[in-house]
């Protein structure tokens, strides 16, 4: 079953983009992330939402164990008010 993690935090969009690019560079081919979408909340300009897609909960768990993921998560928790939402995808429609 596909798994999505929604990460909500406050901060600067360009800093968030740079952190994500740094994560992908650091994790390289080890990352299990299939897709990542970086969003700004139109109603709260300093609110950043990342939508991270994995093949499954298991692949997300494997990804969580990577050093690059642990370091990035620790930094995010130390510098911003980050919230994680863990979602199993039951149905998906694409048009």
CNS distance restraints for C-alpha pairs under 8 A (distance, minus, plus):
assign (resid   1 and name CA) (resid  55 and name CA) 6.97 0.50 0.50
assign (resid   1 and name CA) (resid  56 and name CA) 5.30 0.50 0.50
assign (resid   1 and name CA) (resid  57 and name CA) 7.49 0.50 0.50
assign (resid   1 and name CA) (resid  88 and name CA) 6.88 0.50 0.50
assign (resid   1 and name CA) (resid  89 and name CA) 6.58 0.50 0.50
assign (resid   1 and name CA) (resid  90 and name CA) 7.35 0.50 0.50
assign (resid   2 and name CA) (resid  53 and name CA) 7.54 0.50 0.50
assign (resid   2 and name CA) (resid  54 and name CA) 6.15 0.50 0.50
assign (resid   2 and name CA) (resid  55 and name CA) 4.82 0.50 0.50
assign (resid   2 and name CA) (resid  56 and name CA) 4.59 0.50 0.50
assign (resid   2 and name CA) (resid  57 and name CA) 7.22 0.50 0.50
assign (resid   2 and name CA) (resid  88 and name CA) 6.32 0.50 0.50
assign (resid   2 and name CA) (resid  89 and name CA) 5.38 0.50 0.50
assign (resid   2 and name CA) (resid  90 and name CA) 7.84 0.50 0.50
assign (resid   3 and name CA) (resid  53 and name CA) 6.12 0.50 0.50
assign (resid   3 and name CA) (resid  54 and name CA) 5.25 0.50 0.50
assign (resid   3 and name CA) (resid  55 and name CA) 6.19 0.50 0.50
assign (resid   3 and name CA) (resid  56 and name CA) 4.85 0.50 0.50
assign (resid   3 and name CA) (resid  57 and name CA) 5.46 0.50 0.50
assign (resid   3 and name CA) (resid  60 and name CA) 7.48 0.50 0.50
assign (resid   3 and name CA) (resid  86 and name CA) 7.54 0.50 0.50
assign (resid   3 and name CA) (resid  87 and name CA) 5.84 0.50 0.50
assign (resid   3 and name CA) (resid  88 and name CA) 4.72 0.50 0.50
assign (resid   3 and name CA) (resid  89 and name CA) 5.64 0.50 0.50
assign (resid   4 and name CA) (resid  51 and name CA) 6.84 0.50 0.50
assign (resid   4 and name CA) (resid  52 and name CA) 5.55 0.50 0.50
assign (resid   4 and name CA) (resid  53 and name CA) 4.61 0.50 0.50
assign (resid   4 and name CA) (resid  54 and name CA) 6.10 0.50 0.50
assign (resid   4 and name CA) (resid  86 and name CA) 6.27 0.50 0.50
assign (resid   4 and name CA) (resid  87 and name CA) 5.14 0.50 0.50
assign (resid   4 and name CA) (resid  88 and name CA) 6.40 0.50 0.50
assign (resid   4 and name CA) (resid  89 and name CA) 6.93 0.50 0.50
assign (resid   5 and name CA) (resid  51 and name CA) 5.99 0.50 0.50
assign (resid   5 and name CA) (resid  52 and name CA) 5.13 0.50 0.50
assign (resid   5 and name CA) (resid  53 and name CA) 6.59 0.50 0.50
assign (resid   5 and name CA) (resid  84 and name CA) 6.70 0.50 0.50
assign (resid   5 and name CA) (resid  85 and name CA) 5.54 0.50 0.50
assign (resid   5 and name CA) (resid  86 and name CA) 4.73 0.50 0.50
assign (resid   5 and name CA) (resid  87 and name CA) 5.97 0.50 0.50
assign (resid   6 and name CA) (resid  49 and name CA) 6.83 0.50 0.50
assign (resid   6 and name CA) (resid  50 and name CA) 5.71 0.50 0.50
assign (resid   6 and name CA) (resid  51 and name CA) 4.70 0.50 0.50
assign (resid   6 and name CA) (resid  52 and name CA) 6.28 0.50 0.50
assign (resid   6 and name CA) (resid  84 and name CA) 5.79 0.50 0.50
assign (resid   6 and name CA) (resid  85 and name CA) 4.97 0.50 0.50
assign (resid   6 and name CA) (resid  86 and name CA) 6.64 0.50 0.50
assign (resid   6 and name CA) (resid  87 and name CA) 7.78 0.50 0.50
assign (resid   7 and name CA) (resid  49 and name CA) 5.58 0.50 0.50
assign (resid   7 and name CA) (resid  50 and name CA) 5.03 0.50 0.50
assign (resid   7 and name CA) (resid  51 and name CA) 6.52 0.50 0.50
assign (resid   7 and name CA) (resid  52 and name CA) 7.85 0.50 0.50
assign (resid   7 and name CA) (resid  82 and name CA) 6.83 0.50 0.50
assign (resid   7 and name CA) (resid  83 and name CA) 5.69 0.50 0.50
assign (resid   7 and name CA) (resid  84 and name CA) 4.69 0.50 0.50
assign (resid   7 and name CA) (resid  85 and name CA) 6.41 0.50 0.50
assign (resid   8 and name CA) (resid  47 and name CA) 7.08 0.50 0.50
assign (resid   8 and name CA) (resid  48 and name CA) 5.80 0.50 0.50
assign (resid   8 and name CA) (resid  49 and name CA) 4.55 0.50 0.50
assign (resid   8 and name CA) (resid  50 and name CA) 6.54 0.50 0.50
assign (resid   8 and name CA) (resid  82 and name CA) 5.58 0.50 0.50
assign (resid   8 and name CA) (resid  83 and name CA) 5.10 0.50 0.50
assign (resid   8 and name CA) (resid  84 and name CA) 6.54 0.50 0.50
assign (resid   9 and name CA) (resid  47 and name CA) 5.82 0.50 0.50
assign (resid   9 and name CA) (resid  48 and name CA) 5.31 0.50 0.50
assign (resid   9 and name CA) (resid  49 and name CA) 6.52 0.50 0.50
assign (resid   9 and name CA) (resid  80 and name CA) 6.36 0.50 0.50
assign (resid   9 and name CA) (resid  81 and name CA) 5.47 0.50 0.50
assign (resid   9 and name CA) (resid  82 and name CA) 4.43 0.50 0.50
assign (resid   9 and name CA) (resid  83 and name CA) 6.43 0.50 0.50
assign (resid  10 and name CA) (resid  46 and name CA) 5.35 0.50 0.50
assign (resid  10 and name CA) (resid  47 and name CA) 4.53 0.50 0.50
assign (resid  10 and name CA) (resid  48 and name CA) 5.73 0.50 0.50
assign (resid  10 and name CA) (resid  80 and name CA) 6.17 0.50 0.50
assign (resid  10 and name CA) (resid  81 and name CA) 6.31 0.50 0.50
assign (resid  10 and name CA) (resid  82 and name CA) 7.33 0.50 0.50
assign (resid  11 and name CA) (resid  15 and name CA) 7.60 0.50 0.50
assign (resid  11 and name CA) (resid  16 and name CA) 7.31 0.50 0.50
assign (resid  11 and name CA) (resid  46 and name CA) 5.44 0.50 0.50
assign (resid  11 and name CA) (resid  47 and name CA) 6.50 0.50 0.50
assign (resid  11 and name CA) (resid  48 and name CA) 6.72 0.50 0.50
assign (resid  11 and name CA) (resid  80 and name CA) 7.11 0.50 0.50
assign (resid  12 and name CA) (resid  16 and name CA) 6.25 0.50 0.50
assign (resid  12 and name CA) (resid  46 and name CA) 6.52 0.50 0.50
assign (resid  12 and name CA) (resid  48 and name CA) 7.86 0.50 0.50
assign (resid  13 and name CA) (resid  17 and name CA) 6.13 0.50 0.50
assign (resid  13 and name CA) (resid  40 and name CA) 7.33 0.50 0.50
assign (resid  13 and name CA) (resid  46 and name CA) 7.90 0.50 0.50
assign (resid  13 and name CA) (resid  48 and name CA) 6.86 0.50 0.50
assign (resid  14 and name CA) (resid  18 and name CA) 6.13 0.50 0.50
assign (resid  15 and name CA) (resid  19 and name CA) 6.13 0.50 0.50
assign (resid  16 and name CA) (resid  20 and name CA) 6.20 0.50 0.50
assign (resid  17 and name CA) (resid  21 and name CA) 6.18 0.50 0.50
assign (resid  17 and name CA) (resid  38 and name CA) 7.52 0.50 0.50
assign (resid  18 and name CA) (resid  22 and name CA) 6.02 0.50 0.50
assign (resid  19 and name CA) (resid  23 and name CA) 6.10 0.50 0.50
assign (resid  19 and name CA) (resid  72 and name CA) 7.95 0.50 0.50
assign (resid  20 and name CA) (resid  24 and name CA) 6.31 0.50 0.50
assign (resid  21 and name CA) (resid  25 and name CA) 6.19 0.50 0.50
assign (resid  22 and name CA) (resid  26 and name CA) 6.01 0.50 0.50
assign (resid  23 and name CA) (resid  27 and name CA) 5.91 0.50 0.50
assign (resid  23 and name CA) (resid  68 and name CA) 6.30 0.50 0.50
assign (resid  23 and name CA) (resid  69 and name CA) 7.34 0.50 0.50
assign (resid  23 and name CA) (resid  72 and name CA) 7.00 0.50 0.50
assign (resid  24 and name CA) (resid  28 and name CA) 5.66 0.50 0.50
assign (resid  24 and name CA) (resid  31 and name CA) 7.36 0.50 0.50
assign (resid  26 and name CA) (resid  68 and name CA) 6.08 0.50 0.50
assign (resid  27 and name CA) (resid  31 and name CA) 5.51 0.50 0.50
assign (resid  27 and name CA) (resid  66 and name CA) 7.50 0.50 0.50
assign (resid  27 and name CA) (resid  67 and name CA) 7.88 0.50 0.50
assign (resid  27 and name CA) (resid  68 and name CA) 5.47 0.50 0.50
assign (resid  27 and name CA) (resid  69 and name CA) 7.62 0.50 0.50
assign (resid  30 and name CA) (resid  63 and name CA) 7.77 0.50 0.50
assign (resid  30 and name CA) (resid  66 and name CA) 7.71 0.50 0.50
assign (resid  31 and name CA) (resid  63 and name CA) 5.81 0.50 0.50
assign (resid  31 and name CA) (resid  66 and name CA) 7.62 0.50 0.50
assign (resid  32 and name CA) (resid  54 and name CA) 6.51 0.50 0.50
assign (resid  32 and name CA) (resid  55 and name CA) 7.91 0.50 0.50
assign (resid  32 and name CA) (resid  59 and name CA) 6.02 0.50 0.50
assign (resid  32 and name CA) (resid  60 and name CA) 6.62 0.50 0.50
assign (resid  32 and name CA) (resid  62 and name CA) 7.41 0.50 0.50
assign (resid  32 and name CA) (resid  63 and name CA) 5.38 0.50 0.50
assign (resid  33 and name CA) (resid  52 and name CA) 6.76 0.50 0.50
assign (resid  33 and name CA) (resid  53 and name CA) 6.01 0.50 0.50
assign (resid  33 and name CA) (resid  54 and name CA) 5.30 0.50 0.50
assign (resid  33 and name CA) (resid  60 and name CA) 7.49 0.50 0.50
assign (resid  33 and name CA) (resid  63 and name CA) 7.42 0.50 0.50
assign (resid  34 and name CA) (resid  52 and name CA) 7.63 0.50 0.50
assign (resid  34 and name CA) (resid  53 and name CA) 5.47 0.50 0.50
assign (resid  34 and name CA) (resid  54 and name CA) 5.30 0.50 0.50
assign (resid  34 and name CA) (resid  55 and name CA) 6.99 0.50 0.50
assign (resid  35 and name CA) (resid  52 and name CA) 5.88 0.50 0.50
assign (resid  35 and name CA) (resid  53 and name CA) 5.00 0.50 0.50
assign (resid  35 and name CA) (resid  54 and name CA) 7.20 0.50 0.50
assign (resid  36 and name CA) (resid  50 and name CA) 6.77 0.50 0.50
assign (resid  36 and name CA) (resid  51 and name CA) 5.59 0.50 0.50
assign (resid  36 and name CA) (resid  52 and name CA) 4.46 0.50 0.50
assign (resid  36 and name CA) (resid  53 and name CA) 6.21 0.50 0.50
assign (resid  37 and name CA) (resid  50 and name CA) 5.58 0.50 0.50
assign (resid  37 and name CA) (resid  51 and name CA) 5.06 0.50 0.50
assign (resid  37 and name CA) (resid  52 and name CA) 6.53 0.50 0.50
assign (resid  38 and name CA) (resid  48 and name CA) 7.34 0.50 0.50
assign (resid  38 and name CA) (resid  49 and name CA) 6.11 0.50 0.50
assign (resid  38 and name CA) (resid  50 and name CA) 4.56 0.50 0.50
assign (resid  38 and name CA) (resid  51 and name CA) 6.58 0.50 0.50
assign (resid  39 and name CA) (resid  48 and name CA) 5.81 0.50 0.50
assign (resid  39 and name CA) (resid  49 and name CA) 5.03 0.50 0.50
assign (resid  39 and name CA) (resid  50 and name CA) 5.95 0.50 0.50
assign (resid  39 and name CA) (resid  51 and name CA) 7.95 0.50 0.50
assign (resid  40 and name CA) (resid  44 and name CA) 7.92 0.50 0.50
assign (resid  40 and name CA) (resid  45 and name CA) 6.51 0.50 0.50
assign (resid  40 and name CA) (resid  46 and name CA) 7.52 0.50 0.50
assign (resid  40 and name CA) (resid  47 and name CA) 6.11 0.50 0.50
assign (resid  40 and name CA) (resid  48 and name CA) 4.82 0.50 0.50
assign (resid  40 and name CA) (resid  49 and name CA) 6.17 0.50 0.50
assign (resid  41 and name CA) (resid  45 and name CA) 5.72 0.50 0.50
assign (resid  41 and name CA) (resid  46 and name CA) 7.52 0.50 0.50
assign (resid  41 and name CA) (resid  47 and name CA) 5.56 0.50 0.50
assign (resid  41 and name CA) (resid  48 and name CA) 6.26 0.50 0.50
assign (resid  41 and name CA) (resid  49 and name CA) 7.14 0.50 0.50
assign (resid  54 and name CA) (resid  59 and name CA) 6.40 0.50 0.50
assign (resid  54 and name CA) (resid  60 and name CA) 5.91 0.50 0.50
assign (resid  55 and name CA) (resid  59 and name CA) 6.24 0.50 0.50
assign (resid  55 and name CA) (resid  60 and name CA) 7.70 0.50 0.50
assign (resid  56 and name CA) (resid  60 and name CA) 6.35 0.50 0.50
assign (resid  57 and name CA) (resid  61 and name CA) 6.11 0.50 0.50
assign (resid  57 and name CA) (resid  88 and name CA) 7.59 0.50 0.50
assign (resid  58 and name CA) (resid  62 and name CA) 6.20 0.50 0.50
assign (resid  59 and name CA) (resid  63 and name CA) 6.08 0.50 0.50
assign (resid  60 and name CA) (resid  64 and name CA) 6.10 0.50 0.50
assign (resid  61 and name CA) (resid  65 and name CA) 6.60 0.50 0.50
assign (resid  62 and name CA) (resid  66 and name CA) 7.10 0.50 0.50
assign (resid  63 and name CA) (resid  69 and name CA) 6.89 0.50 0.50
assign (resid  64 and name CA) (resid  69 and name CA) 5.63 0.50 0.50
assign (resid  64 and name CA) (resid  70 and name CA) 6.57 0.50 0.50
assign (resid  65 and name CA) (resid  69 and name CA) 6.87 0.50 0.50
assign (resid  65 and name CA) (resid  70 and name CA) 6.71 0.50 0.50
assign (resid  66 and name CA) (resid  70 and name CA) 6.30 0.50 0.50
assign (resid  67 and name CA) (resid  71 and name CA) 6.07 0.50 0.50
assign (resid  68 and name CA) (resid  72 and name CA) 6.10 0.50 0.50
assign (resid  69 and name CA) (resid  73 and name CA) 6.02 0.50 0.50
assign (resid  70 and name CA) (resid  74 and name CA) 6.11 0.50 0.50
assign (resid  71 and name CA) (resid  75 and name CA) 6.20 0.50 0.50
assign (resid  72 and name CA) (resid  76 and name CA) 6.15 0.50 0.50
assign (resid  73 and name CA) (resid  77 and name CA) 6.12 0.50 0.50
assign (resid  74 and name CA) (resid  78 and name CA) 6.17 0.50 0.50
assign (resid  75 and name CA) (resid  79 and name CA) 6.16 0.50 0.50
assign (resid  76 and name CA) (resid  80 and name CA) 5.70 0.50 0.50
assign (resid  76 and name CA) (resid  81 and name CA) 7.81 0.50 0.50
assign (resid  76 and name CA) (resid  82 and name CA) 6.67 0.50 0.50
assign (resid  77 and name CA) (resid  81 and name CA) 6.55 0.50 0.50
assign (resid  77 and name CA) (resid  82 and name CA) 5.99 0.50 0.50
